[in-house]
Amino acid sequence: MREPLVIGWSECVDLPDWGIRGLRAKVDTGAGTSALHVDRVEDQPRGRVRFEVVLDREPPGRIRVEARVGRRARVRSSSGHWTTRVFVTTRLELGPLARDVEIGLVDREQMSHRMLLGRSALAGCMVDPSRRTLLARGRPAR
């Protein structure tokens, strides 16, 4: 049997299809899916969506991305409010782990981490809640 990958409560992840490296993500085993802070979500032809990934509060901390819409679904936020979210799929790399994950596009402006990693992205991982950034120390988002 393979040992699970041990991660901390906060890790740096890469979204290589979008050119994003070292994005700080909070691990949330209570969330089913992952979420990413974006702005300016615009529907495009042929089931696609264009949006800006907000990497940093200071310009030019944004990357423009276009992706195929996987689904739209009603989701209850941590504050208890229901909203309809757009979900897209992209490649996620976390240390030695690399897999396609579904990500909800959301406004996380008030949150300290731009990304939330939910259970569907964490299969095969064990979270040590007393530790953080066990896999990718000091790599700034770019």
C-alpha positions as YAML, in Angstrom:
chain: A
units: angstrom
residues:
- id: 1
  name: MET
  ca: [0.00, 0.00, 0.00]
- id: 2
  name: ARG
  ca: [1.25, 3.47, -0.91]
- id: 3
  name: GLU
  ca: [1.78, 6.06, 1.81]
- id: 4
  name: PRO
  ca: [-0.52, 9.09, 1.52]
- id: 5
  name: LEU
  ca: [1.01, 12.41, 0.56]
- id: 6
  name: VAL
  ca: [1.16, 14.58, 3.69]
- id: 7
  name: ILE
  ca: [0.28, 18.23, 3.09]
- id: 8
  name: GLY
  ca: [-0.16, 21.22, 5.36]
- id: 9
  name: TRP
  ca: [-3.26, 23.35, 5.88]
- id: 10
  name: SER
  ca: [-1.85, 25.81, 3.33]
- id: 11
  name: GLU
  ca: [0.20, 24.87, 0.27]
- id: 12
  name: CYS
  ca: [1.51, 26.41, -2.95]
- id: 13
  name: VAL
  ca: [-0.04, 24.94, -6.08]
- id: 14
  name: ASP
  ca: [0.59, 25.28, -9.79]
- id: 15
  name: LEU
  ca: [-2.06, 25.60, -12.50]
- id: 16
  name: PRO
  ca: [0.31, 25.02, -15.44]
- id: 17
  name: ASP
  ca: [-2.31, 25.19, -18.23]
- id: 18
  name: TRP
  ca: [-2.91, 28.80, -17.18]
- id: 19
  name: GLY
  ca: [0.75, 29.71, -16.53]
- id: 20
  name: ILE
  ca: [0.21, 30.03, -12.77]
- id: 21
  name: ARG
  ca: [2.98, 28.88, -10.44]
- id: 22
  name: GLY
  ca: [3.22, 29.00, -6.65]
- id: 23
  name: LEU
  ca: [-0.35, 30.11, -5.89]
- id: 24
  name: ARG
  ca: [-1.11, 29.93, -2.16]
- id: 25
  name: ALA
  ca: [-4.08, 27.66, -1.51]
- id: 26
  name: LYS
  ca: [-5.89, 26.87, 1.72]
- id: 27
  name: VAL
  ca: [-6.78, 23.22, 2.22]
- id: 28
  name: ASP
  ca: [-10.44, 22.76, 3.21]
- id: 29
  name: THR
  ca: [-11.56, 19.19, 3.84]
- id: 30
  name: GLY
  ca: [-15.06, 20.51, 4.53]
- id: 31
  name: ALA
  ca: [-15.47, 21.75, 0.97]
- id: 32
  name: GLY
  ca: [-16.39, 19.25, -1.73]
- id: 33
  name: THR
  ca: [-14.88, 21.22, -4.62]
- id: 34
  name: SER
  ca: [-12.09, 23.74, -5.02]
- id: 35
  name: ALA
  ca: [-12.63, 27.47, -5.53]
- id: 36
  name: LEU
  ca: [-10.50, 30.17, -7.15]
- id: 37
  name: HIS
  ca: [-10.72, 33.95, -6.79]
- id: 38
  name: VAL
  ca: [-11.54, 35.51, -10.16]
- id: 39
  name: ASP
  ca: [-12.91, 38.76, -11.58]
- id: 40
  name: ARG
  ca: [-14.63, 39.75, -14.81]
- id: 41
  name: VAL
  ca: [-16.24, 36.42, -15.68]
- id: 42
  name: GLU
  ca: [-17.61, 36.67, -19.24]
- id: 43
  name: ASP
  ca: [-19.50, 34.01, -21.17]
- id: 44
  name: GLN
  ca: [-17.97, 33.20, -24.55]
- id: 45
  name: PRO
  ca: [-19.31, 31.30, -27.56]
- id: 46
  name: ARG
  ca: [-19.28, 27.49, -27.68]
- id: 47
  name: GLY
  ca: [-19.64, 26.86, -23.93]
- id: 48
  name: ARG
  ca: [-16.54, 28.76, -22.87]
- id: 49
  name: VAL
  ca: [-15.90, 31.44, -20.27]
- id: 50
  name: ARG
  ca: [-13.22, 34.14, -19.99]
- id: 51
  name: PHE
  ca: [-12.06, 35.45, -16.60]
- id: 52
  name: GLU
  ca: [-9.18, 37.06, -14.72]
- id: 53
  name: VAL
  ca: [-7.41, 35.03, -12.05]
- id: 54
  name: VAL
  ca: [-6.54, 37.46, -9.26]
- id: 55
  name: LEU
  ca: [-3.09, 36.52, -7.99]
- id: 56
  name: ASP
  ca: [-2.37, 39.62, -5.94]
- id: 57
  name: ARG
  ca: [-4.21, 42.70, -4.77]
- id: 58
  name: GLU
  ca: [-1.61, 44.93, -6.44]
- id: 59
  name: PRO
  ca: [-1.41, 45.28, -10.25]
- id: 60
  name: PRO
  ca: [-0.37, 43.57, -12.42]
- id: 61
  name: GLY
  ca: [-1.37, 40.57, -10.29]
- id: 62
  name: ARG
  ca: [-3.89, 39.14, -12.77]
- id: 63
  name: ILE
  ca: [-3.85, 36.55, -15.50]
- id: 64
  name: ARG
  ca: [-6.53, 36.43, -18.24]
- id: 65
  name: VAL
  ca: [-7.78, 32.87, -18.87]
- id: 66
  name: GLU
  ca: [-10.33, 31.25, -21.16]
- id: 67
  name: ALA
  ca: [-11.69, 27.78, -20.39]
- id: 68
  name: ARG
  ca: [-14.54, 25.44, -21.25]
- id: 69
  name: VAL
  ca: [-17.43, 25.53, -18.79]
- id: 70
  name: GLY
  ca: [-17.77, 22.13, -17.14]
- id: 71
  name: ARG
  ca: [-21.00, 22.94, -15.36]
- id: 72
  name: ARG
  ca: [-22.97, 25.60, -13.55]
- id: 73
  name: ALA
  ca: [-24.35, 24.76, -10.12]
- id: 74
  name: ARG
  ca: [-25.92, 26.31, -7.06]
- id: 75
  name: VAL
  ca: [-23.45, 26.32, -4.18]
- id: 76
  name: ARG
  ca: [-23.85, 27.41, -0.58]
- id: 77
  name: SER
  ca: [-20.94, 29.60, 0.52]
- id: 78
  name: SER
  ca: [-19.30, 29.41, 3.95]
- id: 79
  name: SER
  ca: [-21.48, 32.37, 4.98]
- id: 80
  name: GLY
  ca: [-24.61, 30.32, 4.16]
- id: 81
  name: HIS
  ca: [-25.67, 32.19, 0.99]
- id: 82
  name: TRP
  ca: [-26.66, 30.31, -2.18]
- id: 83
  name: THR
  ca: [-25.12, 31.41, -5.47]
- id: 84
  name: THR
  ca: [-24.75, 29.95, -8.95]
- id: 85
  name: ARG
  ca: [-21.12, 29.22, -9.80]
- id: 86
  name: VAL
  ca: [-19.32, 28.41, -13.00]
- id: 87
  name: PHE
  ca: [-17.03, 25.37, -12.76]
- id: 88
  name: VAL
  ca: [-14.07, 24.72, -15.06]
- id: 89
  name: THR
  ca: [-11.45, 21.98, -15.11]
- id: 90
  name: THR
  ca: [-7.70, 22.44, -15.29]
- id: 91
  name: ARG
  ca: [-4.47, 20.68, -14.34]
- id: 92
  name: LEU
  ca: [-3.33, 21.13, -10.73]
- id: 93
  name: GLU
  ca: [0.15, 20.30, -9.48]
- id: 94
  name: LEU
  ca: [0.84, 20.00, -5.76]
- id: 95
  name: GLY
  ca: [4.31, 18.67, -5.03]
- id: 96
  name: PRO
  ca: [4.48, 15.26, -6.77]
- id: 97
  name: LEU
  ca: [0.70, 15.19, -7.26]
- id: 98
  name: ALA
  ca: [-0.65, 16.16, -10.70]
- id: 99
  name: ARG
  ca: [-4.29, 15.80, -11.68]
- id: 100
  name: ASP
  ca: [-7.18, 17.50, -13.43]
- id: 101
  name: VAL
  ca: [-9.46, 19.23, -10.91]
- id: 102
  name: GLU
  ca: [-12.79, 20.98, -11.05]
- id: 103
  name: ILE
  ca: [-12.63, 24.58, -9.81]
- id: 104
  name: GLY
  ca: [-15.48, 26.93, -9.00]
- id: 105
  name: LEU
  ca: [-14.93, 30.54, -10.10]
- id: 106
  name: VAL
  ca: [-15.79, 32.81, -7.18]
- id: 107
  name: ASP
  ca: [-15.10, 36.13, -5.46]
- id: 108
  name: ARG
  ca: [-12.68, 35.45, -2.58]
- id: 109
  name: GLU
  ca: [-11.59, 39.09, -2.27]
- id: 110
  name: GLN
  ca: [-11.99, 39.09, 1.53]
- id: 111
  name: MET
  ca: [-10.10, 35.82, 1.98]
- id: 112
  name: SER
  ca: [-6.38, 35.55, 2.71]
- id: 113
  name: HIS
  ca: [-5.88, 32.71, 0.20]
- id: 114
  name: ARG
  ca: [-6.82, 33.12, -3.46]
- id: 115
  name: MET
  ca: [-7.60, 29.43, -3.81]
- id: 116
  name: LEU
  ca: [-9.39, 26.84, -1.71]
- id: 117
  name: LEU
  ca: [-8.56, 23.15, -2.22]
- id: 118
  name: GLY
  ca: [-11.59, 20.93, -1.63]
- id: 119
  name: ARG
  ca: [-11.86, 17.19, -1.08]
- id: 120
  name: SER
  ca: [-12.15, 16.28, -4.77]
- id: 121
  name: ALA
  ca: [-8.63, 17.67, -5.34]
- id: 122
  name: LEU
  ca: [-7.16, 16.01, -2.25]
- id: 123
  name: ALA
  ca: [-7.73, 12.30, -2.88]
- id: 124
  name: GLY
  ca: [-4.68, 10.39, -1.64]
- id: 125
  name: CYS
  ca: [-3.53, 13.22, 0.63]
- id: 126
  name: MET
  ca: [-3.44, 13.45, 4.40]
- id: 127
  name: VAL
  ca: [-3.63, 16.92, 5.94]
- id: 128
  name: ASP
  ca: [-1.48, 17.84, 8.92]
- id: 129
  name: PRO
  ca: [-3.39, 20.83, 10.36]
- id: 130
  name: SER
  ca: [-0.41, 21.86, 12.51]
- id: 131
  name: ARG
  ca: [1.83, 22.47, 9.46]
- id: 132
  name: ARG
  ca: [1.80, 24.53, 6.28]
- id: 133
  name: THR
  ca: [3.67, 24.67, 2.96]
- id: 134
  name: LEU
  ca: [5.26, 21.25, 3.35]
- id: 135
  name: LEU
  ca: [5.68, 20.75, -0.41]
- id: 136
  name: ALA
  ca: [6.64, 24.03, -2.08]
- id: 137
  name: ARG
  ca: [8.24, 26.58, 0.18]
- id: 138
  name: GLY
  ca: [8.80, 30.15, -0.86]
- id: 139
  name: ARG
  ca: [7.71, 30.00, -4.49]
- id: 140
  name: PRO
  ca: [5.86, 33.24, -5.30]
- id: 141
  name: ALA
  ca: [2.80, 33.21, -7.54]
- id: 142
  name: ARG
  ca: [3.53, 34.16, -11.14]
...
